[in-house]
Every structure is written in structure tokens, then in C-alpha cells.
Amino acid sequence: MASGSSAQDRARTAFHEHFGEPPSFMVRSPGQVNLIGDHTDYSEGFVLPIAIDRGLWLAMRPRTDQQVRIWAELGDEWAGIDLDRLEQHHGWAAYIEGMAHELTVEGVELLGFDGALTSDLPAGAGLSSSAALELAAAKAFSVSSGFAWDPKRAAIMGWRVEDEWLGLSSGIMDQLVCGSGRENHALLIDCRHLTARPVPIPSGTAVVVLDTGTRRKLTESRYNERRLECEAATAAYGKDFLRDISLNTLTSDPLADWKLYRRAHHVVSENQRTIDAADALAKNDPALVGSLMVSSHESLRGDFEVSGPELDAMVEAALASPGCLGARMTGGGFAGCAVALVRTAALDDFIAETTRVYRDRTGLKPSLYLCKASDGTSVKTEEAAT
């Protein structure tokens, strides 16, 4: 396969090479980047992500038995899953098996499929490749097993895969936007009621993902520690979730434990920033969105302490570059990616200058990705199979 071919073409070609015939269906599941609203989802707060035009492709053909056979481009690896005897795999196969487990628990009679999996998401960058894989697996099982596709239901099951099957405490944002994304729109997601309101990305602006070239693993980071601190702060205020505390209550009655207060202050203020940013998008006010993104980064760095030297350097480089309306770290933190909202007319200069300044300050080579808001997980029938 040519190195310059698309992930879609590579998946299609790999399926033919490994299974001796063309695939019947092509499943696409996007990654995501959060414009604002980090570490709020597990407090039943608000987030404002977009599904992006990068993601996973799964070329597949349904089977008539309970076997799943998948080849993955990453690592050139095979996985075989027996749907009658689910055992916890390691690595990427665990997400597919976990989704099979959740569907089985809900009473779905599953049939297997053959598949070839490719991606154009940068590995480990925090763009939700795991959620994309969970939603891709759910979509593939809906095709092979004939049940109705419900992106919200699939998102909830994907969250359970991570929380219960894999033991990773996380929120539900990634799965919801990967499943329900809308082209040219961000989604204001209410993580309590699991509702999503599309808001348009203003014309003349672009979303740029800023990959610092640093990596972390959620299970080895301080992510779970921050979640426990939020739970402790919530209990101290006598509430069920930080979502239920107003900023006025928080600031007029600060906790004696200054660290817990700061954690709570980030979440409560971030919820308001996220709602304000969605309203600003709806009113075509990208400058206000950018200002709120900067405030969000300051809160994540100061109150929540989940930034890092490379993330700070990247945000500073972006904010000093032409056309930048706002920038912030995005995702779980500590390493990975930042995100910027940039005037389209200045994109080339922004990318060149941000790359230069970041490289000069850190000695690292960054990767900058222009991303467009895309639709969520989908499937199409291959013409050759009809």
C-alpha cells in the first residue's frame, strides 16, 4: 500500500489483501477535539467538542458465526474474538471486546465480522482514538447483527467499556461527540442529561490541533487523582456533583482545603465558560470564544494543575502567532495536544510561526493539524459488494 494513500483506501486495500475479497461495508468513526470544557464531564457539566475529519476506518464483511477477526494497521497485528467466550484482551482489541460485552449484557444477539482497521489519528495525542474505536465496533456490530443504530446508546456503552471493562475513570464526552458529531458544528453537550446542541463554527475561522509531540497514558497519569479531588470537593459542599454549585456559592464560601477549592473553582468556572463559548459561537463572535479559551487554559494550568511545560509553551507560541483568536490545552492534560481557533486568512503564517517558536523554545518538533468539524460515526455500503 502506498504510504501516501488515505486511511480509507488503506483499509479497503488491506481487507482485500488479508481476506481475499473486497469488504462489504466501510465504517468511519471520527476522533474529536474539545474546544473548551475539560475535566467537567465527570462532574455532569458542559463540554464543547467537535468531531474531526480524522479518525478510524474499518473495512468489514459480516460473518454468520460468532467470530470476529480483525487486522489492525497499527503494529500490523491480528486479533480474534470469540463472542461466545469473551475474555479480556489487551491493547486495542480490548475496546472491541468490551463493546461486544456491553451489547451482550443488553441482550443483543451478536454475529461476528471480518475487518481491517486503519487510522489517520496521531497515536496517543488525546484525540479520542479509543472512543472512535468503541463507536466503530458498535457500528460494525449493528451491521453484522442487524440491530438499530443509536449513537447515544452506543456512546453510553462505550463509556461503560472504559469505566467498567477497562477500569478507567473517564467521562462520556468523547463517545458522545464521536457518535453524534455534526459537520461544520461544535456540540454543546450537557453531560448530565446527555443532550447535544449543535452550534456553528464561524465562517472565516479554523480549528487547529497543536500536537506538542509529548505523550501520556491516562491510567498512568494524575487523571484519576483529579477526579477523586473533585469528588472530595463535592462532598465538602454537600452536593452530588460540582455541576450543582454556583460560582457565587463557591467564592463566597471557599473550602479550607485550598487545593480542593481550586479544583472545584476550575470545574465550576469552566462550566460557565463553556456555556458562554457556545453562545458566542451561535452569535458569530469568534473573538469572545478565543478569549474564553485563553481563560480556560489559565484555569487548567493554575487551578487544576493539569498542564505542563510543553503544553504551556505551545499555547504561548500559538497566541503570539498571526491570526490566533485563542488557544488552550485540550484533553486530560499533562502532555499531548493544545487547540487553537485561528482566522482562516492567516492559517499559513500561523502554522509556520507557531511551529518555529515552539521548536525554538522546546527543541521538539510539533505537528499541527487543520481540522474540520465532521459528522459522527457512519457506515456506507461498498459499491463492489452490491
N, C-alpha and C positions, 0 to 999 in steps of 0.2 A: 504493500500500500504506500502511495506517495505521502511523504511527510507533510506536504502542503495541503492535502485533502481535508475536507471538513469532517467533523466528528460524525455527522450523519452518514456521509459517504463511507467513512471507515467502518462504521457499524454494519452497514449493508454489505460491504465487501467481505468483512471478517465473517459474517454469518454464512455467506456463500462458501467461503474457504473452509470453514470448520464443520459445516453441516451438509455440504454438497448440494444445496439448493437455495434459492432466494428466500428471504424472510416474507412472511405474510403481512406483518404489521411493523410500523416504526413508532415507538413510544418516545416522546420527548418530555423531559422534566427539567425545568429551569433551576438555576441557582437563584440566589437573592442577595440583595444588599439593603441594609436598613439605613434610610436617610436620617432618622432621628428616633429616639425611644429605645435606648439599650438598658438592659437589666431592669426592665419594667414588666415584661411579660409574665414572669413567675410571681409577680405581685398583683396579677389580674389588672394590669394597667393598659396603656396605649402604646402602639408602635406604628411606624410609618415606613414600611419597606416597599421595594419594587421587586418583582420577578424580573430577571435579566435575560438578555438574549445570548447567554452562555449556559450550558447545562449538560445533562446526560442524554445520550441516545441509546435506546435498547431496541435492536433489531430482533424480532421474535417470531416464533411459529408455535401455535398451541399444540399440546400433546393430548392424548386420550387417556393417559395414566397419571399417576401421582408423582412423577419425577420432574425435577427442574434441573436443567443443565445449562450453565452459563459460562461463557468465556469473557474475561474482562481484559481490556487493553492495558490497564494499569497493572504492571507486573507480569503481563502475559500469563494470567492464572485461570484455572478452571475451578468451578465449584459445582458439586452435585448435591441436591437436596431431595430427600425422600419425604414427601408431605404426609405420609402415614407414620413416620417416625422422626419427628422434629427434634434435633439435638443442636445445642448452641454451638454454632461455628465461630470462628474468629475472623476479624477483618471485615471486608465489605460484604461477604456472604451473610454475616450475622444480621444485617439490616433486612435483607430479603427474607431470610428465615423468620425473623421476628415479625415481619408483616404477615407471613403465612400463619404464624401462631395466632396473631390478633384476629385475623379473618376466621380462623377455625374456632376460636373462642366465641365469636359472634354467630356461629352456626353455619358459616358458608362452606359448602362442599367444593373443595378446590380440585382443579386439574392443573397439571404442570405445563411447562413450556420450555422450548429451547431458545437461547438468547445469546447475543453478542453485545457487550456493553462498552461504550466509549464515552469520552468526556472532553470538553474544552474548558472546564473549570480548572484554575490553578490549584494543585493539590495543597490542602492544609491552609488555604488562605482565609478561611472563615466565610466562604460564600455559600455555605449550606449544602455541600455535596451529599452529606448524609441524608438530609431531608429530601433532596432531589431523588436520591436512590430509593428511599422509602416510598415516595409517591409514584415513582416509576414502577416499582414492584407491585404496588396496589393496582395501578392501571393495567399492567400486564396480566395480573390475576383476574381482573374484571373481564379482559378479553378472552382469556383461556377458559374461564369458568362461567362466564355468561351472567354475571350479576351487574346491576345498575351502578354506574359510576356516580359517586357523591364526593366531591373534593373535600367538603368539610368533614365528613365521616372518615375519609382516608387520612386527613390531617390529624384527627384525634387519635386514630390508631397508630400513625407514625410517631406521635408524641409518646404514646404508651410503649412503643418499641424501645425508645431511648430511656424512658423513665423506669419501666418495669423489666423489660427483657435484657437491657444492657446496663441498667443501674446508673444511668447518667441523669442527674437532676437538671432539667432544662425546661424552658418554656415552650409554647406551642406556635410562636410566631413563624419560625422557619417553614414548618409544614403547611401552615395556612396560606402563606403567600406563594409558596411553590405550587400548591394545588389550585389556587384561585386568582393568580395574578391576572392583570388586565393590561393590554397593550397601551403604551403611552400614558399610563396612570400609576400613581402610587396607591397603596391601600392603607387607609386609617383603620387599623384593627383594634377592636375592643376585646382584650384578652379575657375578660370576664364573660361576656355574652357571645363571644366568638362571631361577632358581626364584622363586616368589612365594608367601608365606604370608599369607593374609588374617587380619587382627586387627580386632576390632570397635571402632568409635568408641563410647566410653562414653555411655550414656544420660544426659541432663541436661547434655550439653556440645555445643558447636557450633564449627565451624571458620569463622573469618572471615578473608578475604583483605583485606589493607590496602594499597591502591594509593596510593603516595606522589605520583603524578602526574608522576614523573620517568621518563625512558626512556633506554635504551642499545641499541646493536646489538652482538651477540656478536662479529661479525667486526671491529668497531672498538674493542673493549674490551680489557681485560687478561686476558680469559679464557684465551686460548691461552698467554699468558705464564705463568699459574699452572700450567697443565698441564705445560709444559716444566720448570718448577721442581720439580714433583712427580717427574717422570721423572729429573731430576738427583739429587734426594734419594734416590730408589730405587736408582739406580746406585751412589751413595756407600755405601749399606748392603749392596751386593752382592745385591740381591733383584730379582725381576722386577716386583713391584708393592708399593706401600705396604701393601696388604692383608696381606702376608706378614710384617710387622714387628709385634711385640708392643709395647704401651706400656711395659712394663718394659725391654725392649731399647732402645727409643728414648731413654728418660730416663736410663738408666744409661750410655749411650754416645752423648752428643749430638754432632752434627756441628760441626766448627769453623766452618763457614759458618752463622752464626746465622739468616740468612733462610731457607735451605733446611731447617734444623732446625725452624723454626716452621711452615713449610708442611707438613712431614711430621707434626709434632705435631698439627696440626689434623685431618688425614685419619685418623690412627691413633686419636685420641681420639674423633673423630666417629663412626667405625665402632662403637665400644663404646657411645656414647650412643644410637645408632640401635637397636642390639640391645636395650639396656635399655629404651628407649621402647616398642618393640614388646611386650616382656614386661610392661611396666606397663599398656599398653592391654589386653592379654589378662587381666590381673588386676584390671581396672576401677579403676586408680589414676591418674586424670587429673592429680592434683596433682604426682605424680612426673614425668609426661610434660611438664607445664608447666615444672618446674624444669630438666629436661634441655634443653628448647627455649631457655631463657634462657642456659644454659651454651654451647649451640651458637652462639648469636648472639655471645657474648663471644669465642669461638674464631674465628669467621668475621671478626670485626672486628679482633681483636688478632693472632692467629697467621697468618691467611690474607689479611688486609687486602683484603677484597672488599666491605666495607660502604661506607657513605657518610653524609654528614651528614643527608640526608633519611630514609634507612633507620633510622639511629640515633634520630632524633627520633620517627619513627613507633613504633618499638619501645618507647621510653621513655614515650610518650603512652599506648600500649596497656597497659603494665604498671602504670601509675598509675590506670587506669580500673576501674570496678566490674566484678567477676566475672571478671577476666582471670586465667587459670591460668598462662599462659606466652605468650611472643611471640618472634619471631626474623625476621630477613630470610630470604627464600627465593629459590631460583634461582641464577643465575650471579653476581648481585651488582652493586654499583656504583650501581644505580638499580632502579626497578621496584617490587616488592611485598614486604611482610612478611606473616606469617601468625600468627594468634593462636588459642589454644584458650580458649574462654570458657564460663562457666556459662550455660546457656540462660535461666535466670530473670532474668539481668542484661543480656540482649542489648541491649535498647533503651537503657539507661543507658550501657552500654559503647560503643555506636556513637556516641551523642551526645557523650560526654565525650572519646573518642579523637579524633573529628573536630575538636572545639573546640580541644583542646590542641595538636594537630598544626598546625592552621591558624594559631593564635596564634604558635607558635614559628617557622614557616617562611614564612608568608604564602601558602602553597599550599593549594589545595582538594583534599583527598583523596577517594577513593571507596572505600567499604567494602562488601564483598560477603559476605553469608552464603552459605556453600557447603555442600552436602550431598554425601557420598560416593556416587558413582553407578557403574553398570555401564560396561564399556568399549564400544568401537566396535560398533555393531549396525546392522541394516537391517530394515525392515518393508515389506511389500507394501501399496501404496495400494489402498483398497477400490474406488475409482473405476476402477482398471485391471483388476480381477478380473472 
